[in-house]
Amino acid sequence: MKIKVCGMKYAENISRLEALKTDYMGFIFYEKSPRFAAGLSEDVLNGLSADIIKTGVFVNEDADVISKLIYKYKLDAVQLHGSENPAFCELFKHEVQVIKAFGVNDDFDFDQLKLYVGKVDYFLFDTKTSAHGGSGIVFDWSVLDNYTIDVPFFLSGGLSVENIADIKKIKHPQFYGVDLNSRFEIESGLKDIDKLETAFKTIKNI
C-alpha cells in the first residue's frame, strides 16, 4: 500500500515528512487552494530523497505552465484534479507519472474512465464536492465495487487517524495507495507529523 501525503508547503514540515519515508509527496499549484505551494524554493524539493515521488497537483492549468513547473521542481508525477481530458493527460505521460483525480459520489459513472486507459498511470478517487479536494469528507467506499478498469487507484477523501484502519475492508485488486491531506493538518498546508506517523504505522500493518 503506497502512501501519498498531499498539500505540503512549509520547508521544515516537508523535511519532517521526508523522515517518515512517505512514497509520494504532493505540492498543490492551484492558486485558489489554501495549500498553494508556489512560494516553495526549488532547493527544498530538489533536495528531497530520490525515493519520494514529488507530485505537482494542478487544476485545469495550462500545459506550458505544468511543463515549466515539472522542470523547475524536478517533479516525478503530476496529479490533474480538474476537467482535463485524456489527450491532455497523455501530454505528460512520457516524462512523469500521471494521476487523474475524480470526485466520486454514489452516482459516479466509472465507465467514463475507460477513455483514460493508456493515457494515465493512476486514478485518484476523492469525495465529490464543489471544491477540488481537501474537503475532509469521506465518500461511500462501496461504490468502488463498480470500478472494473485495469488501472490502479489512490483513495482520498476524509482519511484520518480514526478511520484509516478501515481501509483493510477494501479488497479491490486495483487499490494501490492512500492520499492523506486535510484530516492530518494543524492548519492548511501544515501537517501534524505525529498523526501521520500513527497512520503510517497502521497502514503498514494492514
C-alpha positions as CSV (number, residue, x, y, z in Angstrom):
1,M,0.0,0.0,0.0
2,K,1.6,3.3,-1.2
3,I,1.2,6.4,0.9
4,K,0.8,9.9,-0.6
5,V,0.7,13.0,1.6
6,C,-0.6,16.0,-0.2
7,G,-0.8,19.7,0.3
8,M,2.7,20.4,1.7
9,K,4.0,24.0,1.7
10,Y,6.4,24.5,4.6
11,A,10.1,23.5,4.3
12,E,10.5,22.2,7.9
13,N,7.3,20.3,7.7
14,I,8.4,18.8,4.4
15,S,11.7,17.7,6.0
16,R,9.9,16.0,8.9
17,L,7.6,14.2,6.5
18,E,10.5,13.0,4.5
19,A,11.9,11.3,7.6
20,L,8.7,9.2,7.7
21,K,9.6,7.8,4.3
22,T,6.3,8.7,2.5
23,D,6.1,7.2,-1.0
24,Y,4.6,10.3,-2.6
25,M,4.6,13.9,-1.5
26,G,2.1,16.3,-3.1
27,F,2.5,20.0,-3.8
28,I,-0.5,22.0,-4.9
29,F,0.0,24.5,-7.7
30,Y,-3.5,25.9,-7.7
31,E,-3.9,29.5,-6.7
32,K,-7.3,29.1,-5.1
33,S,-6.1,26.4,-2.7
34,P,-5.2,27.3,0.9
35,R,-2.3,24.9,0.3
36,F,-0.9,26.7,-2.7
37,A,2.8,25.9,-2.8
38,A,4.1,28.4,-5.3
39,G,6.4,30.1,-2.8
40,L,8.5,27.0,-2.2
41,S,12.1,27.2,-3.0
42,E,13.4,24.8,-5.7
43,D,16.1,23.7,-3.3
44,V,13.6,22.3,-0.8
45,L,12.0,20.0,-3.4
46,N,15.2,19.2,-5.3
47,G,16.9,18.2,-2.1
48,L,14.3,15.5,-1.3
49,S,15.2,11.8,-1.3
50,A,15.0,10.2,-4.8
51,D,12.8,7.6,-3.2
52,I,10.0,10.1,-2.8
53,I,7.8,10.7,-5.8
54,K,7.4,14.5,-5.9
55,T,3.9,15.2,-7.2
56,G,2.6,18.5,-8.5
57,V,-1.2,19.0,-8.2
58,F,-2.9,21.1,-10.9
59,V,-6.4,22.1,-11.7
60,N,-7.2,23.0,-15.3
61,E,-3.8,24.5,-15.7
62,D,-2.1,25.5,-19.0
63,A,0.1,22.7,-20.3
64,D,3.1,25.0,-20.7
65,V,2.8,26.1,-17.1
66,I,2.8,22.5,-15.9
67,S,5.8,21.7,-18.0
68,K,7.7,24.6,-16.6
69,L,7.0,23.6,-13.0
70,I,7.9,19.9,-13.8
71,Y,11.3,21.3,-14.9
72,K,11.7,23.8,-12.1
73,Y,10.9,21.5,-9.2
74,K,12.1,18.2,-10.9
75,L,8.6,16.7,-10.4
76,D,8.2,12.9,-10.8
77,A,4.4,13.0,-11.1
78,V,1.5,15.3,-11.9
79,Q,-1.9,15.0,-10.4
80,L,-4.6,16.5,-12.6
81,H,-7.6,17.5,-10.4
82,G,-9.8,19.4,-12.9
83,S,-11.7,18.5,-16.0
84,E,-8.6,17.5,-18.0
85,N,-9.4,15.2,-20.9
86,P,-7.5,12.1,-21.9
87,A,-5.4,13.8,-24.6
88,F,-4.3,16.5,-22.1
89,C,-3.3,13.8,-19.6
90,E,-1.3,12.0,-22.3
91,L,0.9,15.1,-22.9
92,F,2.8,14.4,-19.8
93,K,2.9,10.6,-19.7
94,H,6.3,10.4,-21.5
95,E,8.1,12.4,-18.8
96,V,6.3,11.9,-15.4
97,Q,3.7,9.6,-13.8
98,V,0.2,10.9,-14.4
99,I,-2.5,10.7,-11.8
100,K,-6.0,11.8,-12.8
101,A,-8.3,12.7,-10.0
102,F,-12.1,12.3,-10.0
103,G,-14.7,13.4,-7.4
104,V,-16.8,10.4,-6.6
105,N,-20.4,10.1,-5.3
106,D,-23.0,7.4,-5.1
107,D,-24.0,8.0,-8.8
108,F,-20.5,8.2,-10.3
109,D,-20.2,6.6,-13.7
110,F,-16.8,4.7,-13.7
111,D,-17.3,3.8,-17.4
112,Q,-16.3,7.3,-18.4
113,L,-12.8,6.5,-17.2
114,K,-12.2,3.9,-20.0
115,L,-11.2,6.8,-22.2
116,Y,-8.2,7.4,-19.9
117,V,-6.8,3.9,-20.2
118,G,-3.3,4.1,-21.6
119,K,-3.3,7.9,-21.0
120,V,-2.7,7.9,-17.2
121,D,-0.8,5.8,-14.8
122,Y,-3.2,6.0,-11.8
123,F,-6.6,7.3,-10.9
124,L,-7.3,9.1,-7.6
125,F,-10.8,8.9,-6.2
126,D,-11.8,11.8,-3.9
127,T,-15.1,12.9,-2.5
128,K,-17.1,14.9,-5.0
129,T,-17.6,18.4,-3.7
130,S,-17.7,21.9,-5.2
131,A,-14.0,22.3,-4.3
132,H,-11.1,20.4,-5.9
133,G,-10.1,18.1,-3.0
134,G,-9.2,18.8,0.6
135,S,-12.8,18.6,1.8
136,G,-12.1,16.2,4.7
137,I,-15.3,14.3,3.7
138,V,-15.4,10.5,3.2
139,F,-17.4,9.0,0.3
140,D,-19.1,5.6,0.4
141,W,-16.3,3.2,-0.4
142,S,-18.7,0.5,-1.5
143,V,-19.2,2.4,-4.9
144,L,-15.6,1.2,-5.7
145,D,-17.1,-2.2,-6.4
146,N,-18.4,-0.6,-9.6
147,Y,-14.8,0.1,-10.8
148,T,-13.7,-2.7,-13.1
149,I,-10.9,-0.9,-15.1
150,D,-7.4,-2.3,-15.1
151,V,-5.7,1.0,-13.8
152,P,-4.6,1.2,-10.2
153,F,-6.1,3.9,-8.0
154,F,-5.4,6.0,-4.9
155,L,-8.1,6.5,-2.3
156,S,-8.6,10.0,-1.0
157,G,-11.3,12.0,0.8
158,G,-11.5,12.3,4.6
159,L,-9.0,9.7,5.6
160,S,-8.0,10.2,9.2
161,V,-6.3,8.6,12.2
162,E,-9.8,7.5,13.3
163,N,-10.8,5.7,10.0
164,I,-7.5,4.7,8.4
165,A,-7.6,1.2,9.7
166,D,-11.0,0.7,7.9
167,I,-9.2,0.7,4.5
168,K,-8.5,-3.0,5.2
169,K,-12.1,-3.6,4.3
170,I,-11.4,-2.5,0.7
171,K,-10.4,-5.7,-1.2
172,H,-10.3,-4.2,-4.6
173,P,-7.5,-5.6,-6.7
174,Q,-6.6,-2.1,-8.1
175,F,-6.4,-0.4,-4.7
176,Y,-2.9,1.0,-4.9
177,G,-2.5,3.7,-2.3
178,V,-4.0,6.2,0.0
179,D,-3.8,10.0,-0.2
180,L,-3.7,11.8,3.2
181,N,-4.4,15.5,3.5
182,S,-6.7,17.8,5.4
183,R,-7.6,15.5,8.3
184,F,-3.9,15.4,9.2
185,E,-3.4,19.1,9.5
186,I,-2.8,21.6,12.2
187,E,-3.7,24.3,9.7
188,S,-4.0,24.3,5.9
189,G,-0.7,23.1,4.5
190,L,0.9,22.3,7.9
191,K,0.7,18.6,8.6
192,D,0.6,17.0,12.1
193,I,3.6,14.7,11.9
194,D,2.5,12.8,15.0
195,K,-0.8,11.9,13.4
196,L,0.9,10.9,10.2
197,E,3.3,8.7,12.0
198,T,0.4,6.9,13.7
199,A,-1.4,6.5,10.3
200,F,1.8,5.2,8.6
201,K,2.2,2.5,11.2
202,T,-1.4,1.5,10.8
203,I,-1.2,1.4,7.0
204,K,2.0,-0.6,7.0
205,N,0.5,-3.2,9.3
206,I,-2.6,-3.8,7.1
